Structure formats: structure tokens, C-alpha cells
Amino acid sequence: MSMRFRAIAPSIRCLSTLTGPLSTFRRDSRGSIATILGICAIPFICFVGASVDYSRALSGKTAMQGAADATALALAKQLRGGTSGLQAQSAFNANFMRGDVRIASVASNVTSLANASTVTVSAAGSIQTAFMRIAGFPNISLQATSTASVQTGITGCVLALDPQADNAVTMGGSTNVNLNGCSVYSNSQSASALSVSGSATLSAESIGAVGGISISSSNVTTTEGIEPHLQGLTDPYADVQMPSFSGCTRNNLSVKNTATIDPGVYCNGISVNAGAILTLNPGVYFIDRGTFSVNGGGTVNGTGVTLVFTSSTGNNWANLTINGNAVVNLTAPIGGATAGLVVFGDRNTPAGTAFKLNGGSTQSFGGAIYAPTGAVSYSGGSGTSTSCTQIIGDTVTFTGNSSVAINCSSYQTKPFGPTRLRLTS
């Protein structure tokens, strides 16, 4: 029975109780005008009384719904923080201040999915009537239900980890960046944690930062919006251990023609000259000090490859330079300790060490470019809907036309993105 019908029904019952007396009164001609007016007022009083009770019940239900919404969000926030033993009753009581409504029960239910969880809170109660009890309705039952979701973002493809840097992610000048179905985030708390300036163009699913977002360019489009002041994102590869290595397989390797090499330790860098072609067999390649450089016109190919940049001496830390018009086609391993990582910068590398990947449209990385203390400069990528590239650095700068996509189901990369709390019903 709807609340509106419950409010009208007592009025009808109130009138029905008068049928007998009214019939007798109609046959009795001794009634006075005052008596007639009094009896005529009874139906009006019944309707007014039912309306008053209905209004109180509606107000009580609204208050219950507000408390249920607040409780669902509070419990969802606990879930996001990894807290167990959710206390729905105490959370509801803290948000409900109506003493005239008696709460009979408060219950919660959690449903977990792959990248999201939902919390449903239901409350049942009743409110005593002041007028409708005359017609046999001493209470009106009230119910409220609310559902909140905790959704972990999975569309991140660009992330700057530095917690304080100004312009930790930056795009300026005439840079054109197309993030196909993926999002860009900055963990910096700076007022300009992420900036897009000049005539730069950025297309992304969403743009987010812990601090502020500075956009002076008019060429910015998103499908999910711009989100400043987010909670900081967790480094998705923080638990990946730096592989151990020793010795030197080759020292100061310079490729001038065509060469194929095996996994190992390459001390003091690798240089691929213009016109040269270097093929990397599957495995892990340690660049121990020096620079891995690919000059314009040079080519590097490899499937199932991780390039690890490090230093066995704590000096002359390895860095990466890919120049314009270089041809690079590298994909990460899908198994093993470095699964999903095509570039792995040692976490002990000094902050600001350069990782320049500016090969342009002929540059393609399948997997994660991960240099957590590095200054990553990027320009290139095919950006087709079937490609997979993640770019994670201390800071990330886009220097030219870039297209990045994140269809990574077959690359074993780790998804990342902000956790969002939302009321869904």
C-alpha cells in the first residue's frame, strides 16, 4: 500500500464510522444548526488529520533516506581504505536525528566485483500517527535503501609520481597529445600539478591531479572530465623488485650495421647509429651506466623485452635517448619478474635523470615505460585502439605529436587510476 493511499484510507474509514449516526440524525428533526456544522466538520478534520500524519511520515522517510545515503558512502569509504567489519547501525545513527521515528533495523550488504564493490544499506522504521490512529492506523511504516559504489580506475596510461613538482605533467607549445581511451594523472600537490598551455592539444578520457590543474589551452577535450584534488594514486609497479645482475656481457656497444644480441648486462651503454638495425632477443637487458641511444634513422626491434636502466657503481646512472625518426618496436614480456615492463628505471636512479623517448610516429612501445625517478620526455606512438602503452615517471613531459592507447589485456601491465565513491541508487 502506497504512503499516499495509507493517508487517504483512514479518512475513508473515519467517514464510514459516521454512517450509522448520520442516518439517525437525518431522521431526527430536533438537531440544531450548530450540531449540523459540527458533524459536517468531521470529514474535514479526518482529511486534515491524515494529511498532517502523511506529511510527518514523508519528512521522516526523507530523513531516513539521507541517513542511508550518508551511511552507504561512509561504508564505501571504509572499503576503499581496506577496513573490514563495517558497522552500518552506528554509522546510520550518527547521521539520523529524528527522535519521532523509531528505527527497527539497519542492514548492509557488500558485493565485490573485479574492479568495483558496492555497499547497499537498507533501513526500516515507523512513525506514530496523531490522527490516523482514530481510524485504526497507529503507525506508518517507513523504509529507505541506498547503494554506493567503490570503483577502482583502470584507464590510467600516464602518471607523474613526484608529490611536489610544479608541472609534473606538462604539455605546451604546439604539442598534440591523443590519449585513446585512457587518462593522465599527476600525484603532485602543486597548484599547477598538471598543465596544458599554449596551443597544445590534449584529448583524454579524464585528466586528474592531487593538486591543481592549469589549462590555458582551449584545445582540451575529455569524455569523463577534469578532476583536481584527487586522492594520490598508488604506484602500480611499487611491488616489482629490481632484478639482480653482475658482470658485463658487452662494454660500450656501438651498432653501425645489423646486429642481434641476447639478454645480459651491457656496461656503459648501447649506441644504435643512423641506418643500423638492432634486434633484441626476448629477455631482460641491463644497461649498467651510460646511455642507450638510438639515433635518427636507426632501428631497434624486440619482442618480450625489458630494458633495465641502473648503475653497479652508484655513478653515471644509465639513461635513455631515442631521437626523432628512429624506428623502435619493443614489447614487454608477458611473464616473469618484469612482466608488463618494457622500460624499468632503477628506483635508486637520481631524480631528474633523463629518459627521452622522442622517436615520433615510428616509435612504438607495447607495455609500461616505468622510470619512477626519471624525467620522462615523450613524443611518438601509434595510438591505435589495439596498442598498449603506459608512461610512468617522476615527471612526464610531452614534446611533440603523441598518440597513446591502453588496450593492455594481453600485455600483463598493471591498471591504475583513482578510486571513486558514487551513490548509484
TORKOL-4160 file (C-alpha; in steps of 0.2 Angstrom, whole numbers, padded with zeros to 4 digits, m for minus):
425
<pt num="1" X="0000" Y="0000" Z="0000"/>
<pt num="2" X="0007" Y="0017" Z="m0005"/>
<pt num="3" X="0010" Y="0030" Z="0008"/>
<pt num="4" X="m0002" Y="0042" Z="m0001"/>
<pt num="5" X="m0016" Y="0028" Z="m0001"/>
<pt num="6" X="m0012" Y="0025" Z="0018"/>
<pt num="7" X="m0015" Y="0043" Z="0021"/>
<pt num="8" X="m0032" Y="0043" Z="0012"/>
<pt num="9" X="m0038" Y="0026" Z="0019"/>
<pt num="10" X="m0040" Y="0032" Z="0037"/>
<pt num="11" X="m0050" Y="0047" Z="0031"/>
<pt num="12" X="m0062" Y="0035" Z="0022"/>
<pt num="13" X="m0063" Y="0024" Z="0037"/>
<pt num="14" X="m0066" Y="0039" Z="0048"/>
<pt num="15" X="m0081" Y="0044" Z="0037"/>
<pt num="16" X="m0088" Y="0026" Z="0037"/>
<pt num="17" X="m0089" Y="0026" Z="0056"/>
<pt num="18" X="m0101" Y="0040" Z="0055"/>
<pt num="19" X="m0114" Y="0032" Z="0043"/>
<pt num="20" X="m0125" Y="0025" Z="0057"/>
<pt num="21" X="m0126" Y="0041" Z="0067"/>
<pt num="22" X="m0129" Y="0051" Z="0052"/>
<pt num="23" X="m0144" Y="0041" Z="0047"/>
<pt num="24" X="m0151" Y="0043" Z="0064"/>
<pt num="25" X="m0148" Y="0061" Z="0064"/>
<pt num="26" X="m0156" Y="0063" Z="0047"/>
<pt num="27" X="m0172" Y="0056" Z="0054"/>
<pt num="28" X="m0172" Y="0067" Z="0069"/>
<pt num="29" X="m0178" Y="0085" Z="0066"/>
<pt num="30" X="m0173" Y="0091" Z="0083"/>
<pt num="31" X="m0155" Y="0095" Z="0078"/>
<pt num="32" X="m0148" Y="0112" Z="0078"/>
<pt num="33" X="m0138" Y="0122" Z="0066"/>
<pt num="34" X="m0123" Y="0121" Z="0077"/>
<pt num="35" X="m0124" Y="0102" Z="0078"/>
<pt num="36" X="m0126" Y="0101" Z="0059"/>
<pt num="37" X="m0110" Y="0111" Z="0057"/>
<pt num="38" X="m0100" Y="0101" Z="0069"/>
<pt num="39" X="m0105" Y="0085" Z="0061"/>
<pt num="40" X="m0101" Y="0092" Z="0044"/>
<pt num="41" X="m0083" Y="0097" Z="0050"/>
<pt num="42" X="m0079" Y="0079" Z="0055"/>
<pt num="43" X="m0075" Y="0074" Z="0037"/>
<pt num="44" X="m0064" Y="0089" Z="0035"/>
<pt num="45" X="m0055" Y="0085" Z="0051"/>
<pt num="46" X="m0052" Y="0067" Z="0046"/>
<pt num="47" X="m0044" Y="0073" Z="0030"/>
<pt num="48" X="m0033" Y="0087" Z="0038"/>
<pt num="49" X="m0028" Y="0074" Z="0051"/>
<pt num="50" X="m0022" Y="0061" Z="0039"/>
<pt num="51" X="m0013" Y="0075" Z="0029"/>
<pt num="52" X="m0003" Y="0080" Z="0044"/>
<pt num="53" X="0002" Y="0062" Z="0048"/>
<pt num="54" X="0006" Y="0059" Z="0030"/>
<pt num="55" X="0017" Y="0075" Z="0030"/>
<pt num="56" X="0026" Y="0069" Z="0045"/>
<pt num="57" X="0029" Y="0052" Z="0038"/>
<pt num="58" X="0036" Y="0059" Z="0022"/>
<pt num="59" X="0048" Y="0070" Z="0031"/>
<pt num="60" X="0053" Y="0055" Z="0042"/>
<pt num="61" X="0056" Y="0045" Z="0026"/>
<pt num="62" X="0066" Y="0059" Z="0018"/>
<pt num="63" X="0077" Y="0060" Z="0034"/>
<pt num="64" X="0080" Y="0041" Z="0033"/>
<pt num="65" X="0085" Y="0042" Z="0015"/>
<pt num="66" X="0098" Y="0055" Z="0019"/>
<pt num="67" X="0105" Y="0045" Z="0033"/>
<pt num="68" X="0105" Y="0029" Z="0022"/>
<pt num="69" X="0114" Y="0038" Z="0008"/>
<pt num="70" X="0127" Y="0045" Z="0021"/>
<pt num="71" X="0129" Y="0028" Z="0028"/>
<pt num="72" X="0132" Y="0019" Z="0011"/>
<pt num="73" X="0145" Y="0032" Z="0007"/>
<pt num="74" X="0154" Y="0031" Z="0024"/>
<pt num="75" X="0155" Y="0012" Z="0022"/>
<pt num="76" X="0161" Y="0013" Z="0004"/>
<pt num="77" X="0175" Y="0024" Z="0010"/>
<pt num="78" X="0180" Y="0011" Z="0023"/>
<pt num="79" X="0180" Y="m0002" Z="0009"/>
<pt num="80" X="0192" Y="0009" Z="m0001"/>
<pt num="81" X="0203" Y="0011" Z="0014"/>
<pt num="82" X="0203" Y="m0008" Z="0016"/>
<pt num="83" X="0193" Y="m0008" Z="0033"/>
<pt num="84" X="0183" Y="m0023" Z="0037"/>
<pt num="85" X="0169" Y="m0026" Z="0050"/>
<pt num="86" X="0158" Y="m0012" Z="0043"/>
<pt num="87" X="0146" Y="m0005" Z="0057"/>
<pt num="88" X="0130" Y="0000" Z="0047"/>
<pt num="89" X="0120" Y="0003" Z="0063"/>
<pt num="90" X="0132" Y="0015" Z="0072"/>
<pt num="91" X="0135" Y="0025" Z="0055"/>
<pt num="92" X="0117" Y="0027" Z="0052"/>
<pt num="93" X="0113" Y="0033" Z="0070"/>
<pt num="94" X="0127" Y="0046" Z="0068"/>
<pt num="95" X="0118" Y="0053" Z="0053"/>
<pt num="96" X="0100" Y="0052" Z="0059"/>
<pt num="97" X="0092" Y="0064" Z="0071"/>
<pt num="98" X="0073" Y="0061" Z="0071"/>
<pt num="99" X="0068" Y="0056" Z="0088"/>
<pt num="100" X="0050" Y="0054" Z="0082"/>
<pt num="101" X="0054" Y="0040" Z="0070"/>
<pt num="102" X="0058" Y="0023" Z="0078"/>
<pt num="103" X="0071" Y="0013" Z="0068"/>
<pt num="104" X="0068" Y="m0005" Z="0068"/>
<pt num="105" X="0083" Y="m0011" Z="0059"/>
<pt num="106" X="0098" Y="m0006" Z="0048"/>
<pt num="107" X="0107" Y="m0018" Z="0037"/>
<pt num="108" X="0121" Y="m0018" Z="0025"/>
<pt num="109" X="0127" Y="m0029" Z="0011"/>
<pt num="110" X="0143" Y="m0029" Z="0001"/>
<pt num="111" X="0145" Y="m0036" Z="m0017"/>
<pt num="112" X="0163" Y="m0037" Z="m0024"/>
<pt num="113" X="0167" Y="m0037" Z="m0042"/>
<pt num="114" X="0184" Y="m0036" Z="m0052"/>
<pt num="115" X="0187" Y="m0018" Z="m0051"/>
<pt num="116" X="0172" Y="m0012" Z="m0041"/>
<pt num="117" X="0162" Y="m0015" Z="m0025"/>
<pt num="118" X="0145" Y="m0010" Z="m0020"/>
<pt num="119" X="0138" Y="m0007" Z="m0002"/>
<pt num="120" X="0119" Y="m0007" Z="0000"/>
<pt num="121" X="0111" Y="0000" Z="0016"/>
<pt num="122" X="0093" Y="m0003" Z="0020"/>
<pt num="123" X="0084" Y="0004" Z="0035"/>
<pt num="124" X="0066" Y="0000" Z="0041"/>
<pt num="125" X="0056" Y="0010" Z="0054"/>
<pt num="126" X="0040" Y="0018" Z="0058"/>
<pt num="127" X="0032" Y="0034" Z="0065"/>
<pt num="128" X="0017" Y="0035" Z="0076"/>
<pt num="129" X="0002" Y="0044" Z="0070"/>
<pt num="130" X="m0008" Y="0058" Z="0079"/>
<pt num="131" X="m0024" Y="0057" Z="0070"/>
<pt num="132" X="m0025" Y="0042" Z="0059"/>
<pt num="133" X="m0024" Y="0031" Z="0075"/>
<pt num="134" X="m0043" Y="0035" Z="0077"/>
<pt num="135" X="m0046" Y="0025" Z="0061"/>
<pt num="136" X="m0035" Y="0011" Z="0067"/>
<pt num="137" X="m0018" Y="0016" Z="0059"/>
<pt num="138" X="m0007" Y="0019" Z="0075"/>
<pt num="139" X="0009" Y="0018" Z="0064"/>
<pt num="140" X="0015" Y="0022" Z="0047"/>
<pt num="141" X="0030" Y="0010" Z="0041"/>
<pt num="142" X="0045" Y="0018" Z="0033"/>
<pt num="143" X="0059" Y="0011" Z="0023"/>
<pt num="144" X="0075" Y="0018" Z="0014"/>
<pt num="145" X="0088" Y="0010" Z="0003"/>
<pt num="146" X="0104" Y="0017" Z="m0004"/>
<pt num="147" X="0118" Y="0009" Z="m0014"/>
<pt num="148" X="0136" Y="0017" Z="m0015"/>
<pt num="149" X="0150" Y="0010" Z="m0027"/>
<pt num="150" X="0168" Y="0010" Z="m0025"/>
<pt num="151" X="0176" Y="0009" Z="m0042"/>
<pt num="152" X="0195" Y="0007" Z="m0045"/>
<pt num="153" X="0200" Y="0017" Z="m0060"/>
<pt num="154" X="0208" Y="0006" Z="m0074"/>
<pt num="155" X="0211" Y="0018" Z="m0088"/>
<pt num="156" X="0227" Y="0027" Z="m0082"/>
<pt num="157" X="0241" Y="0027" Z="m0095"/>
<pt num="158" X="0251" Y="0042" Z="m0090"/>
<pt num="159" X="0256" Y="0045" Z="m0072"/>
<pt num="160" X="0269" Y="0058" Z="m0064"/>
<pt num="161" X="0274" Y="0051" Z="m0046"/>
<pt num="162" X="0283" Y="0067" Z="m0040"/>
<pt num="163" X="0272" Y="0073" Z="m0025"/>
<pt num="164" X="0278" Y="0091" Z="m0026"/>
<pt num="165" X="0284" Y="0096" Z="m0043"/>
<pt num="166" X="0276" Y="0110" Z="m0052"/>
<pt num="167" X="0270" Y="0105" Z="m0069"/>
<pt num="168" X="0274" Y="0087" Z="m0065"/>
<pt num="169" X="0264" Y="0083" Z="m0081"/>
<pt num="170" X="0266" Y="0096" Z="m0094"/>
<pt num="171" X="0261" Y="0099" Z="m0112"/>
<pt num="172" X="0265" Y="0116" Z="m0121"/>
<pt num="173" X="0268" Y="0124" Z="m0137"/>
<pt num="174" X="0261" Y="0115" Z="m0152"/>
<pt num="175" X="0261" Y="0098" Z="m0144"/>
<pt num="176" X="0247" Y="0087" Z="m0149"/>
<pt num="177" X="0243" Y="0073" Z="m0137"/>
<pt num="178" X="0229" Y="0060" Z="m0141"/>
<pt num="179" X="0226" Y="0048" Z="m0126"/>
<pt num="180" X="0215" Y="0035" Z="m0135"/>
<pt num="181" X="0203" Y="0028" Z="m0121"/>
<pt num="182" X="0215" Y="0032" Z="m0107"/>
<pt num="183" X="0218" Y="0045" Z="m0094"/>
<pt num="184" X="0233" Y="0056" Z="m0087"/>
<pt num="185" X="0236" Y="0059" Z="m0069"/>
<pt num="186" X="0248" Y="0068" Z="m0058"/>
<pt num="187" X="0252" Y="0064" Z="m0040"/>
<pt num="188" X="0259" Y="0082" Z="m0037"/>
<pt num="189" X="0251" Y="0093" Z="m0024"/>
<pt num="190" X="0257" Y="0108" Z="m0033"/>
<pt num="191" X="0244" Y="0121" Z="m0038"/>
<pt num="192" X="0250" Y="0118" Z="m0056"/>
<pt num="193" X="0252" Y="0099" Z="m0054"/>
<pt num="194" X="0247" Y="0096" Z="m0072"/>
<pt num="195" X="0247" Y="0110" Z="m0085"/>
<pt num="196" X="0242" Y="0112" Z="m0104"/>
<pt num="197" X="0247" Y="0128" Z="m0111"/>
<pt num="198" X="0250" Y="0137" Z="m0127"/>
<pt num="199" X="0241" Y="0130" Z="m0142"/>
<pt num="200" X="0244" Y="0112" Z="m0136"/>
<pt num="201" X="0230" Y="0099" Z="m0139"/>
<pt num="202" X="0225" Y="0086" Z="m0127"/>
<pt num="203" X="0212" Y="0073" Z="m0129"/>
<pt num="204" X="0209" Y="0060" Z="m0115"/>
<pt num="205" X="0196" Y="0050" Z="m0106"/>
<pt num="206" X="0200" Y="0060" Z="m0090"/>
<pt num="207" X="0213" Y="0072" Z="m0083"/>
<pt num="208" X="0217" Y="0072" Z="m0064"/>
<pt num="209" X="0229" Y="0078" Z="m0051"/>
<pt num="210" X="0231" Y="0078" Z="m0032"/>
<pt num="211" X="0234" Y="0097" Z="m0033"/>
<pt num="212" X="0228" Y="0109" Z="m0046"/>
<pt num="213" X="0226" Y="0108" Z="m0065"/>
<pt num="214" X="0232" Y="0123" Z="m0075"/>
<pt num="215" X="0224" Y="0123" Z="m0093"/>
<pt num="216" X="0226" Y="0139" Z="m0103"/>
<pt num="217" X="0224" Y="0130" Z="m0120"/>
<pt num="218" X="0207" Y="0129" Z="m0127"/>
<pt num="219" X="0211" Y="0113" Z="m0136"/>
<pt num="220" X="0207" Y="0101" Z="m0122"/>
<pt num="221" X="0193" Y="0088" Z="m0123"/>
<pt num="222" X="0189" Y="0074" Z="m0111"/>
<pt num="223" X="0175" Y="0061" Z="m0110"/>
<pt num="224" X="0175" Y="0059" Z="m0091"/>
<pt num="225" X="0180" Y="0076" Z="m0086"/>
<pt num="226" X="0194" Y="0086" Z="m0077"/>
<pt num="227" X="0197" Y="0081" Z="m0058"/>
<pt num="228" X="0208" Y="0091" Z="m0047"/>
<pt num="229" X="0212" Y="0087" Z="m0029"/>
<pt num="230" X="0211" Y="0068" Z="m0031"/>
<pt num="231" X="0217" Y="0056" Z="m0018"/>
<pt num="232" X="0235" Y="0051" Z="m0023"/>
<pt num="233" X="0237" Y="0036" Z="m0034"/>
<pt num="234" X="0247" Y="0021" Z="m0029"/>
<pt num="235" X="0262" Y="0017" Z="m0040"/>
<pt num="236" X="0256" Y="0002" Z="m0049"/>
<pt num="237" X="0273" Y="m0006" Z="m0050"/>
<pt num="238" X="0279" Y="m0002" Z="m0032"/>
<pt num="239" X="0280" Y="m0020" Z="m0028"/>
<pt num="240" X="0291" Y="m0025" Z="m0043"/>
<pt num="241" X="0308" Y="m0029" Z="m0037"/>
<pt num="242" X="0324" Y="m0023" Z="m0045"/>
<pt num="243" X="0331" Y="m0039" Z="m0054"/>
<pt num="244" X="0349" Y="m0043" Z="m0048"/>
<pt num="245" X="0364" Y="m0043" Z="m0061"/>
<pt num="246" X="0383" Y="m0044" Z="m0061"/>
<pt num="247" X="0397" Y="m0043" Z="m0073"/>
<pt num="248" X="0397" Y="m0036" Z="m0091"/>
<pt num="249" X="0391" Y="m0045" Z="m0106"/>
<pt num="250" X="0397" Y="m0031" Z="m0118"/>
<pt num="251" X="0405" Y="m0015" Z="m0115"/>
<pt num="252" X="0401" Y="0001" Z="m0124"/>
<pt num="253" X="0392" Y="m0007" Z="m0138"/>
<pt num="254" X="0390" Y="0003" Z="m0154"/>
<pt num="255" X="0379" Y="m0004" Z="m0168"/>
<pt num="256" X="0383" Y="0003" Z="m0185"/>
<pt num="257" X="0376" Y="m0010" Z="m0197"/>
<pt num="258" X="0364" Y="m0025" Z="m0192"/>
<pt num="259" X="0366" Y="m0035" Z="m0176"/>
<pt num="260" X="0356" Y="m0046" Z="m0165"/>
<pt num="261" X="0360" Y="m0048" Z="m0146"/>
<pt num="262" X="0355" Y="m0058" Z="m0132"/>
<pt num="263" X="0349" Y="m0053" Z="m0114"/>
<pt num="264" X="0363" Y="m0048" Z="m0102"/>
<pt num="265" X="0372" Y="m0034" Z="m0094"/>
<pt num="266" X="0378" Y="m0020" Z="m0106"/>
<pt num="267" X="0390" Y="m0009" Z="m0097"/>
<pt num="268" X="0392" Y="0010" Z="m0102"/>
<pt num="269" X="0378" Y="0010" Z="m0114"/>
<pt num="270" X="0372" Y="0005" Z="m0131"/>
<pt num="271" X="0373" Y="0016" Z="m0147"/>
<pt num="272" X="0362" Y="0012" Z="m0162"/>
<pt num="273" X="0368" Y="0023" Z="m0177"/>
<pt num="274" X="0358" Y="0030" Z="m0191"/>
<pt num="275" X="0354" Y="0016" Z="m0204"/>
<pt num="276" X="0359" Y="0002" Z="m0191"/>
<pt num="277" X="0346" Y="m0011" Z="m0186"/>
<pt num="278" X="0347" Y="m0019" Z="m0169"/>
<pt num="279" X="0337" Y="m0034" Z="m0164"/>
<pt num="280" X="0334" Y="m0039" Z="m0146"/>
<pt num="281" X="0330" Y="m0057" Z="m0142"/>
<pt num="282" X="0317" Y="m0060" Z="m0128"/>
<pt num="283" X="0323" Y="m0057" Z="m0111"/>
<pt num="284" X="0330" Y="m0044" Z="m0098"/>
<pt num="285" X="0344" Y="m0031" Z="m0104"/>
<pt num="286" X="0353" Y="m0022" Z="m0090"/>
<pt num="287" X="0360" Y="m0005" Z="m0096"/>
<pt num="288" X="0373" Y="m0003" Z="m0082"/>
<pt num="289" X="0379" Y="0016" Z="m0083"/>
<pt num="290" X="0380" Y="0026" Z="m0099"/>
<pt num="291" X="0366" Y="0029" Z="m0112"/>
<pt num="292" X="0355" Y="0018" Z="m0123"/>
<pt num="293" X="0354" Y="0029" Z="m0138"/>
<pt num="294" X="0345" Y="0027" Z="m0155"/>
<pt num="295" X="0349" Y="0040" Z="m0167"/>
<pt num="296" X="0338" Y="0046" Z="m0181"/>
<pt num="297" X="0337" Y="0033" Z="m0195"/>
<pt num="298" X="0342" Y="0019" Z="m0183"/>
<pt num="299" X="0330" Y="0004" Z="m0179"/>
<pt num="300" X="0328" Y="m0006" Z="m0163"/>
<pt num="301" X="0316" Y="m0021" Z="m0163"/>
<pt num="302" X="0312" Y="m0034" Z="m0149"/>
<pt num="303" X="0298" Y="m0044" Z="m0143"/>
<pt num="304" X="0296" Y="m0050" Z="m0124"/>
<pt num="305" X="0310" Y="m0037" Z="m0119"/>
<pt num="306" X="0313" Y="m0027" Z="m0103"/>
<pt num="307" X="0327" Y="m0013" Z="m0103"/>
<pt num="308" X="0333" Y="m0011" Z="m0086"/>
<pt num="309" X="0342" Y="0006" Z="m0083"/>
<pt num="310" X="0354" Y="0005" Z="m0067"/>
<pt num="311" X="0372" Y="0008" Z="m0061"/>
<pt num="312" X="0383" Y="m0005" Z="m0052"/>
<pt num="313" X="0394" Y="0009" Z="m0045"/>
<pt num="314" X="0381" Y="0021" Z="m0040"/>
<pt num="315" X="0388" Y="0034" Z="m0053"/>
<pt num="316" X="0384" Y="0038" Z="m0071"/>
<pt num="317" X="0367" Y="0031" Z="m0070"/>
<pt num="318" X="0360" Y="0024" Z="m0086"/>
<pt num="319" X="0348" Y="0034" Z="m0096"/>
<pt num="320" X="0338" Y="0033" Z="m0112"/>
<pt num="321" X="0338" Y="0044" Z="m0128"/>
<pt num="322" X="0328" Y="0040" Z="m0143"/>
<pt num="323" X="0330" Y="0053" Z="m0156"/>
<pt num="324" X="0317" Y="0059" Z="m0170"/>
<pt num="325" X="0314" Y="0047" Z="m0184"/>
<pt num="326" X="0321" Y="0032" Z="m0175"/>
<pt num="327" X="0311" Y="0016" Z="m0178"/>
<pt num="328" X="0308" Y="0007" Z="m0162"/>
<pt num="329" X="0296" Y="m0008" Z="m0160"/>
<pt num="330" X="0298" Y="m0015" Z="m0142"/>
<pt num="331" X="0285" Y="m0026" Z="m0132"/>
<pt num="332" X="0287" Y="m0031" Z="m0114"/>
<pt num="333" X="0287" Y="m0049" Z="m0108"/>
<pt num="334" X="0270" Y="m0057" Z="m0103"/>
<pt num="335" X="0278" Y="m0067" Z="m0089"/>
<pt num="336" X="0292" Y="m0067" Z="m0076"/>
<pt num="337" X="0298" Y="m0054" Z="m0064"/>
<pt num="338" X="0297" Y="m0040" Z="m0076"/>
<pt num="339" X="0280" Y="m0044" Z="m0084"/>
<pt num="340" X="0272" Y="m0029" Z="m0092"/>
<pt num="341" X="0288" Y="m0018" Z="m0091"/>
<pt num="342" X="0297" Y="m0013" Z="m0107"/>
<pt num="343" X="0307" Y="0000" Z="m0098"/>
<pt num="344" X="0312" Y="m0001" Z="m0080"/>
<pt num="345" X="0322" Y="0013" Z="m0072"/>
<pt num="346" X="0331" Y="0008" Z="m0056"/>
<pt num="347" X="0322" Y="0017" Z="m0041"/>
<pt num="348" X="0339" Y="0022" Z="m0034"/>
<pt num="349" X="0342" Y="0032" Z="m0050"/>
<pt num="350" X="0344" Y="0051" Z="m0046"/>
<pt num="351" X="0328" Y="0061" Z="m0048"/>
<pt num="352" X="0328" Y="0070" Z="m0064"/>
<pt num="353" X="0338" Y="0058" Z="m0074"/>
<pt num="354" X="0333" Y="0059" Z="m0092"/>
<pt num="355" X="0323" Y="0047" Z="m0102"/>
<pt num="356" X="0320" Y="0055" Z="m0119"/>
<pt num="357" X="0308" Y="0045" Z="m0130"/>
<pt num="358" X="0306" Y="0057" Z="m0144"/>
<pt num="359" X="0306" Y="0045" Z="m0159"/>
<pt num="360" X="0290" Y="0051" Z="m0166"/>
<pt num="361" X="0277" Y="0041" Z="m0175"/>
<pt num="362" X="0289" Y="0027" Z="m0179"/>
<pt num="363" X="0291" Y="0024" Z="m0161"/>
<pt num="364" X="0280" Y="0010" Z="m0153"/>
<pt num="365" X="0281" Y="0003" Z="m0135"/>
<pt num="366" X="0270" Y="m0011" Z="m0130"/>
<pt num="367" X="0269" Y="m0011" Z="m0111"/>
<pt num="368" X="0274" Y="0001" Z="m0097"/>
<pt num="369" X="0288" Y="0014" Z="m0098"/>
<pt num="370" X="0292" Y="0014" Z="m0079"/>
<pt num="371" X="0305" Y="0026" Z="m0073"/>
<pt num="372" X="0299" Y="0031" Z="m0056"/>
<pt num="373" X="0313" Y="0044" Z="m0053"/>
<pt num="374" X="0316" Y="0049" Z="m0071"/>
<pt num="375" X="0311" Y="0064" Z="m0081"/>
<pt num="376" X="0302" Y="0056" Z="m0095"/>
<pt num="377" X="0301" Y="0066" Z="m0111"/>
<pt num="378" X="0289" Y="0058" Z="m0124"/>
<pt num="379" X="0284" Y="0061" Z="m0142"/>
<pt num="380" X="0278" Y="0047" Z="m0153"/>
<pt num="381" X="0267" Y="0032" Z="m0153"/>
<pt num="382" X="0254" Y="0025" Z="m0165"/>
<pt num="383" X="0239" Y="0026" Z="m0153"/>
<pt num="384" X="0228" Y="0014" Z="m0162"/>
<pt num="385" X="0214" Y="0006" Z="m0152"/>
<pt num="386" X="0224" Y="m0010" Z="m0151"/>
<pt num="387" X="0240" Y="m0003" Z="m0144"/>
<pt num="388" X="0246" Y="m0003" Z="m0126"/>
<pt num="389" X="0257" Y="0010" Z="m0118"/>
<pt num="390" X="0259" Y="0016" Z="m0101"/>
<pt num="391" X="0271" Y="0031" Z="m0096"/>
<pt num="392" X="0275" Y="0032" Z="m0078"/>
<pt num="393" X="0289" Y="0044" Z="m0072"/>
<pt num="394" X="0294" Y="0056" Z="m0058"/>
<pt num="395" X="0289" Y="0069" Z="m0071"/>
<pt num="396" X="0282" Y="0067" Z="m0088"/>
<pt num="397" X="0283" Y="0080" Z="m0102"/>
<pt num="398" X="0275" Y="0078" Z="m0120"/>
<pt num="399" X="0286" Y="0087" Z="m0133"/>
<pt num="400" X="0278" Y="0084" Z="m0149"/>
<pt num="401" X="0264" Y="0074" Z="m0158"/>
<pt num="402" X="0260" Y="0059" Z="m0147"/>
<pt num="403" X="0246" Y="0045" Z="m0148"/>
<pt num="404" X="0245" Y="0033" Z="m0133"/>
<pt num="405" X="0232" Y="0020" Z="m0131"/>
<pt num="406" X="0229" Y="0007" Z="m0117"/>
<pt num="407" X="0222" Y="m0009" Z="m0124"/>
<pt num="408" X="0233" Y="m0019" Z="m0112"/>
<pt num="409" X="0223" Y="m0035" Z="m0109"/>
<pt num="410" X="0237" Y="m0046" Z="m0117"/>
<pt num="411" X="0252" Y="m0036" Z="m0111"/>
<pt num="412" X="0251" Y="m0040" Z="m0092"/>
<pt num="413" X="0253" Y="m0022" Z="m0087"/>
<pt num="414" X="0245" Y="m0016" Z="m0071"/>
<pt num="415" X="0230" Y="m0005" Z="m0072"/>
<pt num="416" X="0229" Y="0011" Z="m0062"/>
<pt num="417" X="0218" Y="0026" Z="m0059"/>
<pt num="418" X="0209" Y="0035" Z="m0044"/>
<pt num="419" X="0196" Y="0026" Z="m0033"/>
<pt num="420" X="0179" Y="0034" Z="m0035"/>
<pt num="421" X="0164" Y="0034" Z="m0022"/>
<pt num="422" X="0147" Y="0036" Z="m0030"/>
<pt num="423" X="0129" Y="0034" Z="m0025"/>
<pt num="424" X="0121" Y="0023" Z="m0038"/>
<pt num="425" X="0104" Y="0022" Z="m0031"/>
